[in-house]
Amino acid sequence: MTPDTGHKSIRCFLALTIPKEAQNGLAGIQKSLEDNGAKARWVKPENIHITLRFLGDRSFKKVRAIAESLASFCPDTQSFKITSDRLDGFPDINNPKVVWAGISEGERSILALYHAVNEALARLGIPKEREAFIPHLTIARCKTIQESCSTSQAAKRFRFSPIQTMAASIAFYKSTLTSDGAMYELIQECSLK
């Protein structure tokens, strides 16, 4: 991890990563949606992942503790197959602020990993999340009504060819917001066995 540069806190999150081939497959879906009229802010393919826990701003000391403990979060987790096979959105696909590819195969394994991560974070003094967790791969964000409407229409017409891949690792990222979207910097990574 990079040394403390005087910042009081670091915006960060934990994610389940997927291989580049799957990210490229999701980039193809983004292109198809765009070609069919979707006007959204597309997530860069290399940034597509399954967020296990967004931690917000944390002290440098807490970030260091999480990084040092990451390998213990899921010591026996084997890599597992993930199949993404549908599009949906938050709050829903009819009026999305976020458009995502849903997970069918692998969902139980992701949920188990999510619970293990939350237990490990609780041991570090970070309270468990109270919201329901839906495993997903964010591919776009809609900031305006026009973006939401055009992307919803394109997504509802889209024919999804399932993308199959393997879960790769648990990664701990620093996230910096910029005018071009979030920039991620890897703090620590733990490969699945």
N, C-alpha and C positions, 0 to 999 in steps of 0.2 A: 504494500500500500504506500502511496506517496506520503511524504511527511506533512505534518500540519503546517499550512501556509498562513496561519493566523485566522482562518475562518472559524467562527463560533460553532457552526454546524454544517453538516453535509447532507444534502438531499440524496436519499438512497433507497434501494429496493432489492429484494431477492427474487430470482427468476429461475425457471426451468428452461434451459436452452435446447434448441433443436438444430440439427445439422444444416449446413448451407444449402444443400439440395432442396430441403423442405422450405427454407426461406425463399429460394428461387421459385418454387412452385406457387407459393403464396404471392410472390411478385407478379406471376402470370395472371393470377386472379385479379390483382389490382389493375393490371393493364386491361384485362377484359372488361372490368367494370368501367374504367375510364373511357374505353372505346365505345361503350354503350351509354355514355352520357353522364356518368357519375362525376360530380365535381366535389372532391373531398381533399383533405390534407392526408396524403399517403404516408404511412409509416415506412421508413427506409427498410428494405428487406433485411439488412444485417442487424436491424434493431428488433425484429419480430421474435417474440419469446412468450412464454406463459408466466405471467407475474404470479409468484407465490405469496409475496407480501410486500406491499408498498409501505415503507417505513417513514416517509416524510423526512423532515430535518432532524438529524441526530447529532449529538456532540461527537467530536473527534474521538474522545475516549470510548464512547459506546460503539462507534463504528469499528474501532480497533478490536474491541472485545468480540463483536460479531464476526469479524474477519478471522480472528484467532480461533473461534469456536466452530467455524463453518463445517469442518470435516466431521464434527460430532453430531451435526444436525440430522444426518441420515447415514449412519455408519454402514448399514447392511443393504442399502438400496441398490437393487440391480437395475440396469437399464431396461426399459420396457417399450413396447410398441405403442405408438400414438397414431390414431387415424382422425383426420379432420375432414368433415363431410357436409358441412352446411354453413350458411351465413346467417348471422343474427346481429342484434345491436342492443346498446344500452341507451335510453331505457327500453326501447324495443325497435324492431326493424322498420316500423311505420314512421318513426320520428327519431332516427338515430343521432346521438351525439358521438357515439363510438360504434364502429362497424367491426365485427370480429368473425373469425372462423371458429366454429364450435368443434368440440372434441367428442367423439363417440368412444372408440376403443382407447383404453388407457385412462379413462376418466377416474376410475376407482383408485388406480395407482397414484394419480396426481393428487386426488383428495387425501390419500394416506400420507403422501409427502407434505402436503399443505399442513395437515394436523401435526406431523412430526416437527416441522419448522416452527409452528406456533408454540408448541411445547418447549422447544429449545429456546426460543426468544423469551418466553415467560420466565425461564430459569435465569435469563440475563436481565430481568426486570422490565421487559417490554410487554405490556398487557396484551392478551389475545384479542384478535379482531372479533367484532360482534356481528358484522354483516355476513350474509350468505356468500359463499365462495363458488363462482362458476368458472371452471377451467376454460380458457379461451386464448386465442391468438389475435391481438388487436392488429388490424390492417389499415384502418383509416379513422380519422376524426372529422366531424362536421361542426363548423363554427357558426354557420349561418343557416337560416331556414332554407335558402336555395340549395346549399350544399346537402343538407339533410334530405330534402325532397328528391333531388336528382339521384343521390346515392341510394336512397330507399327504393326508388323505382328500378334502378339498374340491378340492385341486389335481389329484388323479388323475382326478376326475370332470369337471373343467372342460373345456369345449369352447372352444378358443382361436381367435378370429378374428384373423388376422395384422394387425399394426400396422405400417404402412409410414411412414417419415419420412426426413428427411435429417439427417446429422451436421451440427451447427451450429458448434461451436467447441471449442477446447481451453481448459479453465479450470483455474486454480490456486486452490485453496480452503484457507482456514483452517477447521479443524473443532474445535468446542468441544462436549464431551460434557455433556449436562444430563439431568435426570430425565425430561424429555419427549423425549429422543432427541438426536441430533447437530444442532447448529446450524452452518450453513455461511456463511462470509463470503468473498466473492470478493476475491482478492488481485490477480489479473491474468487477462486473457482474450485469446485470439488466435483471431479468426474464421477459419474455413476459407474458401477462395476459391470 
